Amino acid sequence: MAVHIRLARAGTKKTPFYRIIVADQRSPRGGRFIERLGTFDPRRNELRLDTARVQHWRANGAVPSHTVSLLLKRPDVVAATAAK
């Protein structure tokens, strides 16, 4: 089972909002996921991310998508609290 860190689109028409999730590569974009790691709002250019969990998943072999890898390189990442 290959695990990827990728975006899942949420929000309404013309107001995109993305969740950064860990999912099996075979699951659909808005479908089943393993864990939610953060959010990205392109309209406000705001990125919230649980960086500790991202490092955990990357250490265990999860591969970020191209877009997520670009987002992870941004210096203005806001640390999100673990929502449970």
N, CA, C and O atoms as CSV, one atom per row, in Angstrom:
chain,resi,resn,atom,element,x,y,z
A,1,MET,N,N,0.844,-1.182,0.000
A,1,MET,CA,C,0.000,0.000,0.000
A,1,MET,C,C,0.886,1.241,0.000
A,1,MET,O,O,1.630,1.467,0.954
A,2,ALA,N,N,0.817,2.034,-1.041
A,2,ALA,CA,C,1.571,3.279,-1.123
A,2,ALA,C,C,0.741,4.404,-0.517
A,2,ALA,O,O,-0.434,4.576,-0.842
A,3,VAL,N,N,1.374,5.163,0.368
A,3,VAL,CA,C,0.696,6.252,1.053
A,3,VAL,C,C,1.243,7.573,0.535
A,3,VAL,O,O,2.454,7.744,0.393
A,4,HIS,N,N,0.333,8.510,0.252
A,4,HIS,CA,C,0.714,9.805,-0.274
A,4,HIS,C,C,0.163,10.907,0.612
A,4,HIS,O,O,-0.890,10.755,1.231
A,5,ILE,N,N,0.884,12.016,0.667
A,5,ILE,CA,C,0.397,13.239,1.302
A,5,ILE,C,C,-0.069,14.117,0.156
A,5,ILE,O,O,0.721,14.474,-0.718
A,6,ARG,N,N,-1.355,14.469,0.156
A,6,ARG,CA,C,-1.891,15.209,-0.983
A,6,ARG,C,C,-3.018,16.132,-0.552
A,6,ARG,O,O,-3.389,16.175,0.621
A,7,LEU,N,N,-3.558,16.869,-1.517
A,7,LEU,CA,C,-4.643,17.807,-1.255
A,7,LEU,C,C,-5.989,17.160,-1.544
A,7,LEU,O,O,-6.127,16.375,-2.482
A,8,ALA,N,N,-6.977,17.500,-0.724
A,8,ALA,CA,C,-8.364,17.100,-0.967
A,8,ALA,C,C,-9.178,18.384,-1.019
A,8,ALA,O,O,-9.158,19.171,-0.073
A,9,ARG,N,N,-9.888,18.597,-2.109
A,9,ARG,CA,C,-10.608,19.853,-2.286
A,9,ARG,C,C,-11.886,19.859,-1.467
A,9,ARG,O,O,-12.610,18.865,-1.396
A,10,ALA,N,N,-12.142,20.991,-0.859
A,10,ALA,CA,C,-13.376,21.236,-0.125
A,10,ALA,C,C,-13.843,22.636,-0.518
A,10,ALA,O,O,-13.229,23.268,-1.378
A,11,GLY,N,N,-14.892,23.119,0.082
A,11,GLY,CA,C,-15.400,24.441,-0.269
A,11,GLY,C,C,-16.426,24.346,-1.370
A,11,GLY,O,O,-16.689,23.272,-1.911
A,12,THR,N,N,-16.998,25.480,-1.692
A,12,THR,CA,C,-18.054,25.516,-2.695
A,12,THR,C,C,-17.490,25.949,-4.047
A,12,THR,O,O,-16.287,26.153,-4.209
A,13,LYS,N,N,-18.389,26.080,-4.995
A,13,LYS,CA,C,-18.001,26.470,-6.337
A,13,LYS,C,C,-17.342,27.850,-6.326
A,13,LYS,O,O,-17.890,28.799,-5.764
A,14,LYS,N,N,-16.192,27.958,-6.935
A,14,LYS,CA,C,-15.392,29.173,-7.051
A,14,LYS,C,C,-14.820,29.677,-5.726
A,14,LYS,O,O,-14.276,30.779,-5.677
A,15,THR,N,N,-14.931,28.901,-4.663
A,15,THR,CA,C,-14.267,29.244,-3.399
A,15,THR,C,C,-13.519,28.011,-2.900
A,15,THR,O,O,-13.968,27.351,-1.963
A,16,PRO,N,N,-12.389,27.698,-3.516
A,16,PRO,CA,C,-11.686,26.472,-3.151
A,16,PRO,C,C,-11.053,26.560,-1.772
A,16,PRO,O,O,-10.642,27.627,-1.317
A,17,PHE,N,N,-10.991,25.424,-1.134
A,17,PHE,CA,C,-10.363,25.267,0.165
A,17,PHE,C,C,-9.836,23.842,0.180
A,17,PHE,O,O,-10.557,22.912,-0.183
A,18,TYR,N,N,-8.598,23.659,0.592
A,18,TYR,CA,C,-7.987,22.342,0.502
A,18,TYR,C,C,-7.582,21.827,1.873
A,18,TYR,O,O,-7.122,22.586,2.726
A,19,ARG,N,N,-7.759,20.541,2.070
A,19,ARG,CA,C,-7.250,19.861,3.248
A,19,ARG,C,C,-6.013,19.079,2.826
A,19,ARG,O,O,-6.004,18.443,1.772
A,20,ILE,N,N,-4.986,19.125,3.636
A,20,ILE,CA,C,-3.781,18.340,3.368
A,20,ILE,C,C,-3.955,17.037,4.139
A,20,ILE,O,O,-4.051,17.033,5.366
A,21,ILE,N,N,-3.994,15.938,3.402
A,21,ILE,CA,C,-4.330,14.651,3.998
A,21,ILE,C,C,-3.277,13.600,3.672
A,21,ILE,O,O,-2.461,13.767,2.766
A,22,VAL,N,N,-3.317,12.520,4.432
A,22,VAL,CA,C,-2.533,11.325,4.145
A,22,VAL,C,C,-3.540,10.287,3.677
A,22,VAL,O,O,-4.515,10.004,4.372
A,23,ALA,N,N,-3.303,9.718,2.493
A,23,ALA,CA,C,-4.257,8.771,1.934
A,23,ALA,C,C,-3.545,7.699,1.130
A,23,ALA,O,O,-2.424,7.890,0.658
A,24,ASP,N,N,-4.215,6.577,0.987
A,24,ASP,CA,C,-3.751,5.531,0.088
A,24,ASP,C,C,-3.839,6.085,-1.328
A,24,ASP,O,O,-4.791,6.795,-1.655
A,25,GLN,N,N,-2.879,5.777,-2.158
A,25,GLN,CA,C,-2.852,6.349,-3.503
A,25,GLN,C,C,-4.046,5.936,-4.348
A,25,GLN,O,O,-4.369,6.619,-5.319
A,26,ARG,N,N,-4.709,4.839,-4.005
A,26,ARG,CA,C,-5.835,4.361,-4.798
A,26,ARG,C,C,-7.153,5.050,-4.453
A,26,ARG,O,O,-8.112,4.939,-5.216
A,27,SER,N,N,-7.227,5.756,-3.330
A,27,SER,CA,C,-8.482,6.402,-2.937
A,27,SER,C,C,-8.684,7.685,-3.748
A,27,SER,O,O,-7.711,8.335,-4.128
A,28,PRO,N,N,-9.943,8.051,-4.014
A,28,PRO,CA,C,-10.209,9.245,-4.823
A,28,PRO,C,C,-9.839,10.532,-4.090
A,28,PRO,O,O,-9.632,10.535,-2.877
A,29,ARG,N,N,-9.761,11.623,-4.850
A,29,ARG,CA,C,-9.303,12.908,-4.324
A,29,ARG,C,C,-10.093,13.376,-3.098
A,29,ARG,O,O,-9.498,13.828,-2.119
A,30,GLY,N,N,-11.388,13.274,-3.140
A,30,GLY,CA,C,-12.219,13.725,-2.029
A,30,GLY,C,C,-12.735,12.581,-1.186
A,30,GLY,O,O,-13.673,12.758,-0.410
A,31,GLY,N,N,-12.144,11.420,-1.324
A,31,GLY,CA,C,-12.656,10.226,-0.665
A,31,GLY,C,C,-11.971,9.906,0.640
A,31,GLY,O,O,-11.600,10.790,1.413
A,32,ARG,N,N,-11.815,8.636,0.861
A,32,ARG,CA,C,-11.293,8.118,2.116
A,32,ARG,C,C,-9.837,8.540,2.340
A,32,ARG,O,O,-9.023,8.542,1.417
A,33,PHE,N,N,-9.534,8.896,3.597
A,33,PHE,CA,C,-8.168,9.273,3.941
A,33,PHE,C,C,-7.806,8.688,5.297
A,33,PHE,O,O,-8.677,8.241,6.043
A,34,ILE,N,N,-6.517,8.694,5.612
A,34,ILE,CA,C,-6.019,8.124,6.860
A,34,ILE,C,C,-5.978,9.177,7.957
A,34,ILE,O,O,-6.451,8.940,9.069
A,35,GLU,N,N,-5.411,10.344,7.644
A,35,GLU,CA,C,-5.273,11.400,8.645
A,35,GLU,C,C,-5.260,12.756,7.963
A,35,GLU,O,O,-4.738,12.896,6.857
A,36,ARG,N,N,-5.837,13.764,8.629
A,36,ARG,CA,C,-5.808,15.131,8.127
A,36,ARG,C,C,-4.660,15.867,8.807
A,36,ARG,O,O,-4.586,15.907,10.035
A,37,LEU,N,N,-3.766,16.449,8.013
A,37,LEU,CA,C,-2.574,17.097,8.546
A,37,LEU,C,C,-2.670,18.612,8.602
A,37,LEU,O,O,-1.927,19.244,9.353
A,38,GLY,N,N,-3.552,19.200,7.841
A,38,GLY,CA,C,-3.661,20.654,7.850
A,38,GLY,C,C,-4.585,21.144,6.763
A,38,GLY,O,O,-5.313,20.366,6.146
A,39,THR,N,N,-4.548,22.460,6.531
A,39,THR,CA,C,-5.407,23.081,5.534
A,39,THR,C,C,-4.613,24.102,4.728
A,39,THR,O,O,-3.579,24.606,5.166
A,40,PHE,N,N,-5.130,24.388,3.539
A,40,PHE,CA,C,-4.561,25.416,2.676
A,40,PHE,C,C,-5.691,26.193,2.051
A,40,PHE,O,O,-6.565,25.621,1.399
A,41,ASP,N,N,-5.675,27.518,2.252
A,41,ASP,CA,C,-6.687,28.404,1.677
A,41,ASP,C,C,-6.008,29.291,0.641
A,41,ASP,O,O,-5.338,30.256,1.007
A,42,PRO,N,N,-6.167,28.983,-0.648
A,42,PRO,CA,C,-5.478,29.769,-1.675
A,42,PRO,C,C,-6.020,31.187,-1.829
A,42,PRO,O,O,-5.323,32.058,-2.348
A,43,ARG,N,N,-7.236,31.427,-1.392
A,43,ARG,CA,C,-7.802,32.774,-1.518
A,43,ARG,C,C,-7.144,33.743,-0.542
A,43,ARG,O,O,-6.941,34.914,-0.862
A,44,ARG,N,N,-6.813,33.252,0.642
A,44,ARG,CA,C,-6.106,34.078,1.629
A,44,ARG,C,C,-4.619,33.754,1.678
A,44,ARG,O,O,-3.864,34.381,2.421
A,45,ASN,N,N,-4.202,32.773,0.885
A,45,ASN,CA,C,-2.813,32.313,0.831
A,45,ASN,C,C,-2.333,31.889,2.227
A,45,ASN,O,O,-1.223,32.222,2.643
A,46,GLU,N,N,-3.179,31.161,2.926
A,46,GLU,CA,C,-2.903,30.738,4.297
A,46,GLU,C,C,-2.707,29.226,4.342
A,46,GLU,O,O,-3.508,28.466,3.796
A,47,LEU,N,N,-1.638,28.805,4.996
A,47,LEU,CA,C,-1.312,27.392,5.127
A,47,LEU,C,C,-1.171,27.057,6.595
A,47,LEU,O,O,-0.341,27.645,7.288
A,48,ARG,N,N,-1.976,26.112,7.085
A,48,ARG,CA,C,-1.884,25.620,8.460
A,48,ARG,C,C,-1.509,24.150,8.385
A,48,ARG,O,O,-2.102,23.384,7.627
A,49,LEU,N,N,-0.516,23.764,9.182
A,49,LEU,CA,C,0.030,22.424,9.043
A,49,LEU,C,C,0.548,21.909,10.375
A,49,LEU,O,O,1.185,22.644,11.130
A,50,ASP,N,N,0.272,20.645,10.659
A,50,ASP,CA,C,0.836,19.973,11.829
A,50,ASP,C,C,2.174,19.375,11.382
A,50,ASP,O,O,2.232,18.246,10.893
A,51,THR,N,N,3.236,20.145,11.557
A,51,THR,CA,C,4.537,19.764,11.007
A,51,THR,C,C,5.099,18.500,11.647
A,51,THR,O,O,5.821,17.747,10.994
A,52,ALA,N,N,4.780,18.260,12.907
A,52,ALA,CA,C,5.277,17.043,13.565
A,52,ALA,C,C,4.688,15.800,12.908
A,52,ALA,O,O,5.397,14.814,12.706
A,53,ARG,N,N,3.418,15.836,12.576
A,53,ARG,CA,C,2.772,14.693,11.935
A,53,ARG,C,C,3.251,14.525,10.491
A,53,ARG,O,O,3.348,13.400,10.000
A,54,VAL,N,N,3.548,15.624,9.814
A,54,VAL,CA,C,4.095,15.530,8.456
A,54,VAL,C,C,5.442,14.820,8.503
A,54,VAL,O,O,5.706,13.931,7.694
A,55,GLN,N,N,6.288,15.205,9.441
A,55,GLN,CA,C,7.588,14.547,9.574
A,55,GLN,C,C,7.434,13.072,9.921
A,55,GLN,O,O,8.192,12.235,9.431
A,56,HIS,N,N,6.454,12.752,10.766
A,56,HIS,CA,C,6.192,11.353,11.122
A,56,HIS,C,C,5.828,10.537,9.882
A,56,HIS,O,O,6.376,9.456,9.667
A,57,TRP,N,N,4.915,11.047,9.074
A,57,TRP,CA,C,4.480,10.307,7.895
A,57,TRP,C,C,5.583,10.197,6.852
A,57,TRP,O,O,5.727,9.161,6.204
A,58,ARG,N,N,6.364,11.267,6.687
A,58,ARG,CA,C,7.463,11.201,5.720
A,58,ARG,C,C,8.529,10.211,6.168
A,58,ARG,O,O,9.136,9.533,5.339
A,59,ALA,N,N,8.760,10.122,7.474
A,59,ALA,CA,C,9.724,9.154,7.997
A,59,ALA,C,C,9.249,7.723,7.796
A,59,ALA,O,O,10.060,6.803,7.687
A,60,ASN,N,N,7.932,7.537,7.746
A,60,ASN,CA,C,7.359,6.208,7.544
A,60,ASN,C,C,7.086,5.900,6.076
A,60,ASN,O,O,6.438,4.898,5.773
A,61,GLY,N,N,7.566,6.739,5.156
A,61,GLY,CA,C,7.496,6.407,3.738
A,61,GLY,C,C,6.413,7.084,2.929
A,61,GLY,O,O,6.255,6.766,1.751
A,62,ALA,N,N,5.655,8.012,3.511
A,62,ALA,CA,C,4.632,8.713,2.735
A,62,ALA,C,C,5.303,9.688,1.774
A,62,ALA,O,O,6.250,10.383,2.141
A,63,VAL,N,N,4.808,9.731,0.554
A,63,VAL,CA,C,5.384,10.578,-0.490
A,63,VAL,C,C,4.453,11.764,-0.730
A,63,VAL,O,O,3.280,11.557,-1.041
A,64,PRO,N,N,4.938,13.008,-0.594
A,64,PRO,CA,C,4.083,14.154,-0.872
A,64,PRO,C,C,3.887,14.345,-2.377
A,64,PRO,O,O,4.783,14.067,-3.175
A,65,SER,N,N,2.706,14.822,-2.743
A,65,SER,CA,C,2.460,15.144,-4.143
A,65,SER,C,C,3.301,16.365,-4.518
A,65,SER,O,O,3.891,17.011,-3.652
A,66,HIS,N,N,3.349,16.674,-5.810
A,66,HIS,CA,C,4.159,17.797,-6.268
A,66,HIS,C,C,3.697,19.102,-5.618
A,66,HIS,O,O,4.524,19.878,-5.140
A,67,THR,N,N,2.404,19.347,-5.594
A,67,THR,CA,C,1.862,20.573,-5.020
A,67,THR,C,C,2.135,20.652,-3.528
A,67,THR,O,O,2.509,21.710,-3.023
A,68,VAL,N,N,1.953,19.552,-2.818
A,68,VAL,CA,C,2.200,19.547,-1.382
A,68,VAL,C,C,3.682,19.751,-1.088
A,68,VAL,O,O,4.030,20.434,-0.124
A,69,SER,N,N,4.551,19.177,-1.895
A,69,SER,CA,C,5.982,19.388,-1.661
A,69,SER,C,C,6.355,20.853,-1.845
A,69,SER,O,O,7.230,21.353,-1.139
A,70,LEU,N,N,5.710,21.554,-2.782
A,70,LEU,CA,C,5.941,22.993,-2.930
A,70,LEU,C,C,5.424,23.760,-1.718
A,70,LEU,O,O,6.056,24.719,-1.276
A,71,LEU,N,N,4.284,23.346,-1.180
A,71,LEU,CA,C,3.730,24.006,0.002
A,71,LEU,C,C,4.598,23.772,1.233
A,71,LEU,O,O,4.723,24.655,2.082
A,72,LEU,N,N,5.198,22.587,1.335
A,72,LEU,CA,C,6.035,22.281,2.488
A,72,LEU,C,C,7.314,23.108,2.507
A,72,LEU,O,O,7.913,23.292,3.567
A,73,LYS,N,N,7.735,23.604,1.360
A,73,LYS,CA,C,8.949,24.407,1.279
A,73,LYS,C,C,8.719,25.871,1.657
A,73,LYS,O,O,9.677,26.628,1.806
A,74,ARG,N,N,7.462,26.270,1.811
A,74,ARG,CA,C,7.158,27.665,2.136
A,74,ARG,C,C,7.615,28.013,3.544
A,74,ARG,O,O,7.462,27.206,4.461
A,75,PRO,N,N,8.174,29.204,3.726
A,75,PRO,CA,C,8.649,29.591,5.062
A,75,PRO,C,C,7.544,30.079,5.996
A,75,PRO,O,O,7.762,30.152,7.205
A,76,ASP,N,N,6.360,30.416,5.468
A,76,ASP,CA,C,5.300,31.022,6.281
A,76,ASP,C,C,4.263,30.007,6.758
A,76,ASP,O,O,3.074,30.321,6.814
A,77,VAL,N,N,4.693,28.808,7.098
A,77,VAL,CA,C,3.780,27.769,7.564
A,77,VAL,C,C,3.338,28.095,8.987
A,77,VAL,O,O,4.169,28.322,9.866
A,78,VAL,N,N,2.016,28.119,9.207
A,78,VAL,CA,C,1.456,28.343,10.537
A,78,VAL,C,C,1.232,26.989,11.179
A,78,VAL,O,O,0.589,26.120,10.591
A,79,ALA,N,N,1.755,26.803,12.377
A,79,ALA,CA,C,1.601,25.516,13.060
A,79,ALA,C,C,0.159,25.353,13.511
A,79,ALA,O,O,-0.364,26.181,14.256
A,80,ALA,N,N,-0.474,24.293,13.062
A,80,ALA,CA,C,-1.855,24.009,13.437
A,80,ALA,C,C,-1.861,23.093,14.654
A,80,ALA,O,O,-0.980,22.247,14.812
A,81,THR,N,N,-2.849,23.267,15.499
A,81,THR,CA,C,-2.982,22.385,16.648
A,81,THR,C,C,-3.590,21.083,16.187
A,81,THR,O,O,-4.371,21.060,15.236
A,82,ALA,N,N,-3.244,20.014,16.844
A,82,ALA,CA,C,-3.779,18.699,16.494
A,82,ALA,C,C,-5.249,18.664,16.876
A,82,ALA,O,O,-5.590,18.731,18.057
A,83,ALA,N,N,-6.112,18.558,15.889
A,83,ALA,CA,C,-7.559,18.532,16.128
A,83,ALA,C,C,-8.022,17.091,16.315
A,83,ALA,O,O,-8.020,16.305,15.368
A,84,LYS,N,N,-8.405,16.759,17.497
A,84,LYS,CA,C,-8.913,15.413,17.771
A,84,LYS,C,C,-10.133,15.481,18.620
A,84,LYS,O,O,-10.708,14.446,18.958
